[in-house]
Amino acid sequence: MNVIRKPNALNAYSEGFQTSWFSDFLFDLFIRNRMNSVWGWLLLSGIMIAVSAGVAIIGPMLGIFIIALVIGGPLVFSTLLSLKTGVYVIISISFSIGVVIMAFPSLQIGLLVDLLILFMFLGLVYRSYKSKDWSSFKTPVSVVILIWIIYNLLQIANPGAA
């Protein structure tokens, strides 16, 4: 007698373990049904009502912050994972920096670029440490990142850098 198992992406992680009803529910909600169910609609409606109430109470800056978080969070995470993606993000920010500074003169975009370079470096160190392969520091991109970090560290001691 053949046993037909329900296809479940969690099976690869839960071999030898029993999956709970909650993990199966989350898998069905997010992966299989792609939020196109009653629970998905309720969840999205709840998020929409909460964001709308927050914007009404706090102001439009909350909406701008949430949009920046939704866009910026994955961008920062992707710079941790991939040097190539990080370089593309930094080049895109560098080309659009003039428009942003004209719209918001008090915004410190240069610090954003420096933080992204720091995240790229930390991601490179983490990946090298985890894989025990430090040869990725010999690539031209990682050398430029190291030079940029050393330059920024030297600017801390520069009294005219402010």
SVG drawing of the C-alpha trace seen along z (x, -y; Angstrom):
<svg xmlns="http://www.w3.org/2000/svg" viewBox="-13 -72 57 74">
<polyline fill="none" stroke="black" stroke-width="0.4" points="0.0,0.0 1.5,-3.3 1.2,-6.3 0.7,-9.6 2.2,-12.4 0.9,-15.9 3.5,-18.0 5.0,-20.3 8.1,-22.5 8.6,-22.1 9.2,-18.4 12.9,-19.0 13.4,-20.8 11.2,-18.6 12.4,-15.1 12.2,-13.1 10.0,-15.7 6.3,-16.0 5.0,-19.3 2.5,-21.2 -0.9,-22.3 0.4,-25.9 3.3,-25.4 1.0,-23.6 -1.5,-26.5 1.3,-29.0 2.5,-27.0 -1.0,-26.8 -1.6,-30.5 1.7,-31.9 3.0,-29.4 0.2,-27.2 -2.6,-29.7 -0.4,-32.8 -2.6,-34.8 -5.7,-34.2 -7.9,-32.8 -10.2,-34.1 -7.3,-34.2 -5.0,-35.9 -7.6,-38.6 -8.3,-39.1 -4.5,-39.4 -4.0,-41.9 -7.1,-43.9 -5.9,-44.0 -2.5,-45.3 -4.2,-47.9 -6.5,-49.1 -3.6,-49.3 -1.4,-51.3 -4.3,-53.6 -5.1,-54.3 -1.4,-54.9 -1.1,-57.4 -4.3,-59.1 -3.0,-59.4 0.7,-59.9 0.8,-61.6 2.1,-60.9 5.7,-60.4 4.6,-57.0 3.5,-56.0 6.8,-57.2 8.7,-55.3 6.7,-52.1 7.3,-52.4 11.1,-53.0 11.1,-50.0 9.4,-47.8 11.8,-48.8 14.9,-49.4 14.8,-46.3 15.2,-43.8 17.8,-46.1 19.9,-46.1 19.5,-42.4 20.5,-41.8 23.7,-43.8 24.6,-41.4 24.1,-38.4 25.6,-39.5 28.4,-41.9 27.2,-42.3 23.7,-43.4 25.3,-45.7 27.4,-47.4 24.3,-47.8 22.4,-49.3 25.2,-51.7 25.6,-52.8 21.9,-53.4 21.9,-55.5 24.9,-57.4 23.3,-58.3 20.1,-59.4 21.7,-61.2 21.4,-64.6 17.6,-64.4 17.1,-63.3 19.3,-66.0 17.4,-68.7 14.1,-67.4 15.3,-66.9 18.4,-69.2 18.8,-68.1 18.9,-64.3 22.3,-62.6 22.5,-60.3 26.3,-59.9 25.8,-58.1 23.4,-55.7 26.0,-54.8 28.6,-54.3 26.3,-52.1 25.5,-50.0 29.3,-49.5 29.7,-48.5 26.8,-46.0 28.5,-44.6 31.7,-44.2 30.0,-42.5 28.2,-40.2 31.5,-39.3 33.2,-38.6 30.2,-36.5 30.1,-34.4 33.9,-33.9 33.9,-32.9 30.9,-30.5 32.5,-28.8 36.1,-29.0 37.1,-30.4 38.8,-33.7 39.7,-33.9 36.7,-36.2 38.8,-39.1 41.1,-38.9 38.5,-40.1 38.8,-43.7 35.4,-44.6 36.3,-43.5 39.6,-45.4 37.7,-48.6 35.3,-48.1 38.2,-47.7 39.9,-50.8 36.6,-52.7 36.1,-51.5 39.7,-52.5 39.1,-55.9 35.9,-56.4 37.7,-55.4 40.5,-57.9 37.8,-60.6 36.8,-60.2 40.1,-61.8 39.9,-64.6 38.7,-67.8 37.7,-69.3 35.5,-66.4 32.4,-67.8"/>
</svg>
